[in-house]
Amino acid sequence: MTTKTVTVVGMTCQHCVAAVTEEVSALQGVTSVRVDLESGRVDVESDTPVDDSALAAAVDEAGYELAQP
């Protein structure tokens, strides 16, 4: 089990949280997604490491973007 934490920019409501959760949850191996709307923090648990580009693409598909580190 691995955990990755990213920050998503642009989320403002529970619909945003649901959209990000749905897209990230669809990634192969992902077992859990927790989104904190206030901080933009997204914790992703998975069976295998999640590819950074796949994660960024899922967040983009939801209509948001990852914060630059």
N, C-alpha and C positions, 0 to 999 in steps of 0.2 A: 504494500500500500504506500503510495506517495501522496504528498500534499504540495500544492503550488498555490501561492498567493499573488494576485495581481491587483492593480487598481484600474477601474474602468471610469472613464471621463464621460460626463453628460447625462448620467441617470438622475431623474428628478422625482420619480413617483413609483408606486408599486407595479404599474404596468412595465416600467423599465426593468425592474427587478425580475419580473416574470419572463420578459423577453430574453434577458441575458441568461437566466437560469435554464430556460428551455433550450436555447442554442448550445450552451456549453455542456449541458447534460447529454446532448446527442452525440458528443464526441466519443470515439471508441475508448473503452476502458474506464470512463468516468463513472464513479459510484455515488458521488455526493457533490453538490454545489451549494455554498452558503454565500449570500450576498448581503452586505451591510450598505444600505442606501446612503446613510449619512456620510460615511467615509469613502464610499466607492470601492471598498475592499471586497474582493471575491476570492473565496477559498475553494479550491478544486481538489477533491480527493479522487484518486484513480488507482486501478490495479497496476498500471504501468505508467511511466512518465508520459505526460501530455506534451506533444510537440508545440513549441512556442508559436510557430506560424499557424498551426491549426487552431490554437486557442484564440489568437488574434483575429483569424478569419471568422470564427464563431461569434465573437463579440461584434465584429463589423457587420455580420449578417443580422444581428439583433438591432443594429443602428447606432452603435457606440464605438468607442475606440479605447485601446489600452493607453494608460498614461506612460509617458517615456520615463525610464528609470533614472 
